[in-house]
């Protein structure tokens, strides 16, 4: 078995296959250094899971890629375009090719679900006919697995799982090539989390998406991620499939994937599900 690269970029992928390229990224908040010369490649068409312990900077890495966090130094290229130091207007052509689902959905509470979905459409396509906006929003709501009656509702009228799907509908509004998901199954029950995972896998395969997925959900990693990047020691210490990661002699990786929850997730994945079989009454 070939070991995944550790502290090295993906030398096996051709330039045209790399959607996100991060080189020597350093992030700091005052004296606290979060990332120190971090490297990462995300390949076209893959679902890349990003894991790491608390404080390793998973969300900071995502925010650096999408331009919400200004790094101390380093390079970030998305679709072959440099993102650091670009003006807002100059970066718009790249930004409209991705969608972002933040933790909790991050919906505007004073807007309906349909109006939330229309926000990026109004930002990038200001002359769209109102009727067309409504039709696109309804289509994206349906794509996210929500019923039509969810469109005119406000976020406060939705369950946690429905808010996640509404946030996903907004992330899909511009027909993106790249999707960023920050803890998309956090707070969901096992059935809801499994259904959300299946939706992401289906959308990725159908639409040809590339997905950057931050998660601590081991079931998600086993169920839908093509590769997993591990953040520790202020950088990406390893990246590869789960079997490749398990071949590495690293304490955190072994503890994470071979601990009780890791073993349960692996067993569930082998059975083709997210959770153990329910116990029958009287068994």
N, C-alpha and C positions, 0 to 999 in steps of 0.2 A: 504493500500500500504506500502511495506517495504521500508524504507529510505535507500539510498546508504550510504556506509561507508564514514565518514568524518575524514581525518587525520589518517585512519587506513588501513592496507592492506586488501586484499580480503580474508577473513577467510572462505568463503563458497566454494572456489575453491580448488580442490585437487591438490597436488604438480604436478602430471602428466599433469594437464590441464593448467599450467602456463608456458608460453613461455618466458616472460620477468619478472624478479622479481627485483625490486629496493628497497633497504632498507637504511634509514638514509643517503640519498645522500645529500652532502653539496658541493655546487659550489660557488666560489668567484673569483672576479677579483680585486686584491688589497683589499681595504677596503669594496668594494661593494659585499655583499652577495646576490647571485641570488637564490640559493636553500638552505634551512636549514632543514636538516633531512627529506627529501622528501621520501615518500613511494609510490610504484605503482606496480600493477600486471597487466599483459596483458595475456588474456586467449587464448588458442589454437583456431584457426579458426575464431576469431572475427575481425571486423574492429573497432579499438578503435580510436575515434577522440580525439585530445588533443587541448584544447582551453585555452585562457587566454589573459589578456590585454597586451599591449605593455610593454616589459621589464620583463615579468614574466619568461622568460627562456625556452620557448618551444623548440627552436632549440638547446639550450645548453643541455637540457635534452636528446634530440635525440643523439647529438654528444657525450654525456657521455656514452650512452648505446653502441654506435658503436665504441667507443674507440678513438674518435678524440678530446675529452676533458678530461683531467685528473682532477678528482674531488679532493676536499680537503680531503674528507672522505666519507665513505659509502660503500655499496656493490651493485654490478650489476651482476645478473646471467642471461644468455641467454641459452635456451635449457638445463638448469640445470648446466651450466658451469660458474664458476666465470670469469669475464672479466677484472676486475681492477687488475693491476699489472702483467698481463700475458705478456710474450714476444711476439714479432710479429709472429715468426714461430709457437709458441705454440697456438696462437689464430686463426691460419689460418683455421683449421678444422671447427671452429664455424663460422668464417666470411664468408666462402663460402656458408653457408646455408642462408644468407640474401642478399637482394638487396636494394639499396638506390637510391631514386630519390630526388636530391637536388633541391632547388629553382631555377627556370629557366632552369633546365635540366643539367647544369654544364657539357656540352659536350666539348670535345677537339676540338677547332676550326680548327686545321690543319688536322683532320682526317675526313673521310666520316662517314655517319651514320653507315654503316656496320662495318667500322673499329672501331668506338666507341663501338659498341656492342661486338666486339671481344676482347676488352681490358681485361675484367675480365677473359675471356676464356684463353687468352694467359698468364695471371698471374698465374692461378691455374692449367692449363693443357697445359704445354709448348710443348708437343710433338704431339699435334693434327695436323692432316693433313690439309694443307691450304684449300683444297676443302671442307673438313668437316666444317672448320671454316666458310667458305662462306655460306654453307648450313644452319648452325645453326643461323648465323646472319640473313639470309633471313627469316627464320622461326620466329625469335623473332620480326623482323620488322613487319611481318604480324600479329603476336599476338597483337602487340600494336595498330593495326588499321591503319598503314601506308601502302600506295601502294608500290609495288615492286620497282618502279622507285625512291623511296626515299633513298634506300640503298646507291647508289653511290654519293649522293649529300652531300655537306658540310653544317654544321649548319647554316651558313650565307645565304644559299639558301632556308631555310625553314621558314615557318611562326612560330609565337610563340607557337601555339597549336601543330604544327608538331614537334617542338623541345622538347616539353614536352613528346610527345609520343616516340620520339627517346630516350630520357632519360629513359623512362619506359622500352623500349626494352632492353637497356643496363642493367637496374636493374633486368630484368628477365633472363639474359643471362645464369646464372648458375642454373636455375630451383630452385629458393630459396623456402624455407618454410616460410620465414618471409620477409615482405616488409616494408621499411620505406619510407614514402612520406612526404616531407616538402612543404606545401602550393602548392599542385599539380594543383589547378585550378586558382591560382592567375594570373591575367592578361588576363584570357580567357573571351570571351563573354558568355552570359548565355547559348546559344545553345552548344557551345564548352565545357563549364564546365559540363553541364548535360551529354553530350556524354562521357566525361572523367569519370565522376562518374559511369555511367552505365558500362563502360569498367572495372573499378576497381572492382565493385560488381560482374560482370560476371567472371573475372579472379579469384577472391577470392573463389567463389563457385565452379568453375570448377577445379582449381588447389589445393584447400584446403589450401589457404594461410592464414597467420595471418598478419594483417596490422596495423601498428602504423602510424597514419595519423595526422599530424599537419595541422590545417586549421583555418581560420576565416570565412569560407564560410558556412553560416547557411543552405543554400540549401543542401550542401554536408552532413552536420551533420544529417539533417532530412532524406535525401534520402538513405544513405548507411551505416551510422555508427550504430553498434550494441550497443555500450556504448560510453559515453563521459567522459573524465577526465578534470576537471577544475583546472587550475593552478592559484593560488592567494596566497598572504601572504607567498611567498617563498616555497610553498609546494602544493601538490594535496589536495585541500580542499574538493572535492567531486568527486565521480565517479558513473555512473549509466546510465540508459536509460534517454532520455530527459524527459519523464513524471516523472521519479523519481527525476531528478534534479529540475524540476519545483515545486515539493512538498517541496523543502527546502526554508527556510526563510533566503536567503542570498542576499544582495543588488545587487552585481555584477551579479549573476546568473539570478536574476529576470529581471534586466535591459537588460541583453544580450539576453535572450530568449523571453522576453515579450515586448521588444521595437518594433518600427515599422517594422524593417527588420525581426525580429524574428517572428512577427505575420504573415508577408507576406510569410515567408518560411514555417511556419506551415500550412497556408492555401493552399499553393501550394502543400505541401506534401499530404494533405488530398485529393486534386484533382488528385494526382498521377503525378504531374509535378514539374518543377523547377521554373516556372515563371507564372505570370498571363496570362490568355488567351488573345491573340492579339485582338485588337479592329478592327472590320470589317469596311471596307470602307463604309461611308454613315450612320454608326450607330449613 
